Amino acid sequence: PVHRLLALTADAAPWRAVLTQLVDAGADVNATDADGNTLLMAAFVEQHRGLVLHLLHHRDELHVDLTHRNNDQRTLQQLCGSRKAYDDLLKRTTPASSSSSS
């Protein structure tokens, strides 16, 4: 069910409310689609920037798996194309739990 968020406009408010409701109801953000992609990976591939940034910013509280391998044995880092691109993405999305503990 969480992958259906990709059908919503990623930069519109409704996907946030739907994601919150799904997570509150126990949905697993690391569930995979037919290609073995988690919601984060699928959102990245589909270029849903807002959803990608939200998932990464809240990765600790949502328990987002950054090391998952899809059916092609590719991780999010490999989907990014380079270690630098992956590191830059993570730097732009400091986890919410880290920013509140300083």
C-alpha positions in Angstrom: 0.0 0.0 0.0 2.8 2.5 0.7 3.9 2.4 -2.9 0.6 3.8 -4.0 1.9 7.2 -2.6 3.8 7.4 -5.8 0.6 8.0 -7.7 0.0 11.1 -5.7 1.8 14.3 -6.6 5.0 14.2 -4.5 5.1 18.0 -4.0 1.5 18.2 -2.8 0.4 18.0 0.8 -1.9 14.9 0.4 0.9 12.4 0.2 2.2 13.5 3.6 -1.1 12.9 5.3 -1.5 9.6 3.6 2.0 8.5 4.6 1.3 9.5 8.2 -1.9 7.6 8.3 -0.3 4.5 6.7 2.7 4.5 9.1 0.4 5.1 12.1 -1.6 2.1 11.0 1.5 0.0 10.9 2.5 0.1 7.3 6.1 -0.9 6.6 8.0 1.8 4.6 10.6 -0.9 3.7 8.0 -3.1 2.0 9.0 -3.8 -1.5 7.3 -3.6 -4.9 7.6 -6.1 -7.8 11.1 -4.8 -8.6 12.2 -5.2 -5.0 12.4 -1.5 -4.4 11.4 0.0 -1.1 9.2 3.1 -1.1 12.4 5.3 -0.8 14.0 3.6 -3.8 10.9 3.7 -5.9 10.4 7.4 -5.1 14.0 8.1 -6.1 13.6 6.2 -9.4 10.3 8.0 -10.1 11.9 11.4 -9.2 9.4 12.2 -6.4 11.8 14.7 -4.7 9.5 15.7 -1.9 8.8 12.1 -0.8 12.5 11.2 -1.1 13.6 14.1 1.1 10.8 13.5 3.6 11.7 9.8 4.0 15.4 10.6 4.4 14.8 13.4 6.9 12.6 11.0 9.0 14.7 7.9 8.3 15.5 7.2 11.9 11.9 7.4 13.2 10.5 5.5 10.2 13.3 2.9 10.3 14.1 3.5 6.6 16.5 0.8 5.4 19.3 2.5 3.4 21.1 -0.7 2.7 18.3 -2.7 1.1 19.1 -4.3 -2.3 16.4 -4.6 -4.9 15.9 -7.5 -7.4 18.9 -6.2 -9.4 21.0 -6.2 -6.2 21.2 -2.4 -6.3 21.1 -0.2 -3.2 19.9 3.4 -3.0 23.6 4.5 -3.2 24.0 2.6 -6.5 20.7 4.1 -7.8 22.2 7.6 -7.0 25.0 6.8 -9.5 27.9 7.7 -7.3 29.0 7.7 -3.7 29.3 11.5 -3.9 25.7 11.9 -5.1 24.5 9.6 -2.3 26.5 11.4 0.4 25.3 14.8 -0.9 21.7 13.5 -0.7 22.2 12.3 2.9 23.9 15.6 3.9 20.9 17.6 2.7 18.5 15.4 4.8 19.8 15.4 8.3 17.6 13.0 10.3 14.9 14.8 12.4 16.1 12.9 15.5 19.7 14.3 15.0 18.6 17.9 14.5 16.6 17.9 17.7 19.2 16.4 19.9 21.8 19.1 19.5 
